[in-house]
């Protein structure tokens, strides 16, 4: 194991080096400021397993250092530490996460061997391999997307949602994946922007809704008591006859409309507020559930919640991840759940990745849980295997 420690205090460097060696770290590299840290990183041939970075340093401080390595695409694991106030340390952590750095924890000074050991334990978790987004973005243009739609290269993955009360599976969120010969199944952030800009969003959403409803029909025939959720962009709400289009699509699949929730993804209330409200209200009238997705971020705000006839609130992962250790995050999560319950909405907390966050969401009174702690999105065949195993063994995690 190789660890790089950045701190301007030589005594602190010696102290942390001593603790790391006691914990079995074979090689500890040190740097006294951000510029020295960049130099040490650039000189490495072998991979650094963990980078421990102080925030307050003369010259190039920790925030500047993190900005630089983020611009360089650094993907190694990082732990922050400092003697600053905990709320400021958390703010730096959030800034680093926004820059897509792999932050696995924060340490406050004075550092203890127990806290350091807890960080080192996280190094055993496998690093996810993801396609290079820069390369993917270079592949897609409108013509490429049109060909993918014509060739039926849009598949649907299913991420389970479970009851916070019983732990049983209540339904799935249907997530589109583009099947690419070189990159495999790609997530929406790699192709949705092109679809929205090219005027293909209506065709795309209709295809995903039809495939998802057909899959639901198969599950209902197998006596699986499930509901599905399908993402719909505010940009889909450009036609007054959209409720009829979606109704015909679902009816043709022989499934009850009441088992389908449409999740409204980010976007302003629409160029024509009256038209947006008209369409959403008529979708409710047809029997569709309506969810406000990623509540608390972007345009998924109080204003949207006030005006639109939602039946469900999905609280964004930003207010669930690490909520057990972050007072601010916990407060937002708790108040959001209370708001949803007060408005008689089905409250779903998404992005749950750890057991502690799961138990907190349950304790705070949400209705459903979704996230990697439960299960990752998966193809339909894999979902059935997971569903049978989950329901028959009553997974003790829940």
N, C-alpha and C positions, 0 to 999 in steps of 0.2 A: 504494500500500500504506500502511495506517495501523496504527501500533503504539502501544499504551499500556504504559508501564513504571512499575511501582510499586517504590520503594526509598526508605528514609529518608536515605540518604547522597547528598548533592547532587553530590559528585564522581563517584560511581558512575553517577548519572543522566546527567551530562554525558558520561562515558566511553562508556556504552552507546548514548547518542544519536549520538555521533560514529561508533561502529562501524556502527550501523544505516544512517546516511546513506552511509557508504562502501559498504555493501552494496546501495544503491539504494532504500532506504525513503524515500518522499516526505514522510511526515508522522509525527512522533514526539510523542506526548503523554506527560506525566509526572505522577506523583502521589507524595507523600512518605509516605503511610500508607494503610491500608485505607479509612478514611472518605473521604479525598480521592479515592481511586480510585472509590468508589461514586458520588461526586458527578460525576466526570468521565464515567463511563459513562452516568449518567442524562441528562447534558447533550448526548449525541451524537445527531445525526440520521443521519449516515452510519455504516456498519458499521465496527467495529474488526476488522481482520484478525487481529491477534495481541495477546494480553495477556501481558506478562512480569511475573511477580509474585515479589517477594522474600518469604521466609518470616518472617524476624525484622524486625519493625518496631514502634516504640512506638505506644501507643494501640491501634488495631485492627491486630493482626498478620495475617500472610498466611493463616493457617488460618481465622481469623474472617472475613476478606474472602472466601475461597473458599466458606465456609458460606453467607454472605449471597447471593452471586451464584448459588449452586446453588439456594437457596430461591426466587430470582427467575426460575429457569428459564434462566439464561444458557447459550447453546450455542456461543459462539465458541471459537476455539482458544486454548489457554493453554500457556505454558512456565513452569515453576517454576525459581527460582534462589536460591541461598543459600550461605553459608559454613559451614553446619552439617555435621555428619558425613553421609557419603553414605547410611548406613542410615536416618538420620532423614529425609533428603530423600526417600528412596524410600518411607518410611512415609507422608509427606504426599501423595506422588503416588498411592499406593494409596487413601488416604482420599478424595482428589479424584475418583478413578475410581469409587469406590463411590457417591459423590454424583452420578454420571453427568455429570461435567464432562469436557470434551473436551481432555484433557492430551496434548500431542504431544511432550513432552520435558522434560528437566530439565538445568539448567546449574549448574555449581559455580563459585564465585568463586575466583580472578579469571576473569572471562569472557574467552574468546578469540574472535577474529573467525571462526575456523574453526568453533568450536562453535555460534556464533550463525548462521552461514551454513547449517549443517546443519539447524537448526531452521526457518529461513526456507524451505528447500527443501520442507519438508513442507506448506507452505501451498498448494502446487499441487494437492494431492490433493483430489478433489471431496468436498464435504460431502453426506452422505447425507440424503435427505429422508424423514422418517418421520411417520406420522400422530400427532396430538396424543393421547397416552395418556389424558389427563383427559377429552377428548371421547369417546373410544372407550368408556371405562368407564361413561360415562353412558348409552350406547346399550344395553348388554347387561343383560338380566335372564334369569331362567330361561325365561320364555315365548319370548323372542327366540332363545335357544339351541335350544329344542325345535323351533321353526319352522325353524331352519337345518338341524337334523338331518333333519327330515321332508322338507325341500325339497332334500336332498342338496347342501348348500352347503359341505360339507367336502371340500376337495381335498388332494392329497398332492404335496409338492415333494420332490425327491431331491437330496441333497448327496453328491457322490462321496467315496470313500475310496480312497487309492492305497497301493500297497506301498512301504514305506520302502526296500526293497532294490532294486526294479526300476523304480519310478515308474509301473507299470501300474495300471489301475483294478481294484480287487478287489471293490467293491460300493458300496452307497449306504445312507445313513441316510434313512429315510422320515419326513418332517416335515409335520404337519398344518397346513393353512391354511384359515381361514374366509373364504369368498367373500362380501364385503359390497358392497352396491350403491353405498354412498357412499365407503367407505374402501379398497376393493379387497381384496386378499388380506392378511389379518391373521395375525400370528404367535400362537402358543399362549398367551403371557403375557397376551394381551388377552381370552382366553375360557376357558382351562383352569380358572382359579379358580372361575368360575361353574359349570362342568361338574362339578367335584369336589364343590362344596357342594350341588348339586341332585340328586345321585344318578344322573347321566347318564353317568358315567365308563365304565361297562361297555359301554353301547351305542356310545359314541363310539370307544373303543379297538377294539371288534370291527369297526366300519366301516372304520377306518384300516387294520387288519390285512388285511381282505378286499380293499380297494382296492390295497394294496401287494402282496399275493400275486398278485392278478390281473395287475398290471403286471409282476411278476417272471416270470409264465408267458409273457407276450408276449415279453419279452426272451430267455428261454430258447429259445423257438421261433425266434428270430432268431439263435440260436447265440452269444449273449452270455454269457460265463462270469461271472455276477454272483451276489452274495449281498445280502440286504437286512437292515436292522436297523429294528425298530419299537419305539417307546417304550411301556412299560407302567408304570403307577403302582402303587405298593404298595397303593393303595386298590382296585385291581382284584382283589387276592388275597383276596377275601371268600367264594369258593365253592370247595368241594373238587373240583367237576367242571370247573373252569376249564381244566385241561389237555385234557380231552376236547372242550370247546367250541372251543378254539384249534386243536386237531388237525383237527376236522371242517371248520372254516373254511378251513384251508390245503389239506387234501385235496380239497375242492370246487373249488379253483383249479388243481388238477393240478400242484402244484410240490412238490419234496422238502422236507420239514420241516427237514432238515439245512442248508438254505440260508437259514434264517431265524434271526436272533438277536433276542431280546427284551431291550431295554435297560431296566433297572429304574431309574426316576427317583426323586428324593428322597422320603424318607418313612421313618419308623421301621420297625423290623423287623416291625411289625404288632401289633395288639391281642392276637393269639394267635400267639406265636412258633412253636409247634409246627405250627399250621395253615400259616403262611407257609412254613416249611421243607418241609412236606409237599407243598405246591403247586409250589414251585420245583423240588424234586427230581423230581417226576413230570413236569414240563415238560421237564427234561433227559432223563428216561427216554423221552419221546416223540420226542426228537431235536432239540428246540430248543436253540440256543445261548443262554447267559444272560450279559449284560454288566452290570457295575456301572458306572453312568453317573456322570459328574462326580466321579470319585474324588478324595478329599481335601477335599471341601466338604460342608456340610450334614450329612446322615445317611449319606453315602457314605463310611463310615469303616472302620477296621481291624476293628471288631466285625462289621460286615456282611460284610466280606470273609472273615473267619474262619469264619463259620457257614454261609454260603450257597454252593451248588455252581456258582459262576460259571466261565465259560469265557473271559471277556474282561474286560479292565480298560480303561475310557476315562478318561484323565487330563484333568481340567478345564483349560480355556484359561487359568485364573488362574495355572497353573504352567507355561505354555508361552509366553504373551505376554511378550516382553521378557526372556526367560530368559538371552539372551546377554549382557545388560548388568546383570543383577541376580544377585548371588552367591547370595542366599537362594532366589530363584525357581529358579535352575539346580540348586541342591542338592536341592530338593524334587522337581523333575522327574527328576533323575538317580536318586535313591533310589526313586522310585515306579516307574520303568521297571525297575530292578533287581529290585524286589519282585515285580512282575508276571511277569518272566521266570523268577525263582526258583520261582514258584508254577505255572509252565507255562501261563500265561494269554496269550492274544493281546492285545498292548498297543497301544492306539490313542491317539495324542496328538491331541486336538481343539483347535480354535481357533487353528490356525497361520495367521498373517496376513502374515508377512514371510519373505523368503528366508533371512535369518540364523537365525530361529527354526526354520525348516524343516531347515536343514542341521544345527543342533544336535540336534534330535530324532532325526534319522537317525544322527548320530554317537554318540548315547547308547544306540542299539540298540532303538528301538521297532519294532513290526511294521508299523503302518499310520499314515497321516497324514490328517487331515481339517481343513478350515478354508478361509477365504476365499482364502488363497494358492493353494490347489488349485482351488477353485471354490465359488461360492455355491449355496445350494439353488435348484433350478429345476424347472419342469414337465417331464413325461416327454419331450415332443417336443424341448424344448431340451436335455435331458440326452443324448439320442441324438446330436444334432448335435455337442455338446461331446465326447462319448465317441469318436466317429469321428475328429474332428480331433485329439484328444489322443493316441489310440492310433496314428494313422497318421503323425503328425509327430514323435512322441517328444519332447514339449516339453522344450526345453533347460534350463528352470528346474530340472528334476528330474534 
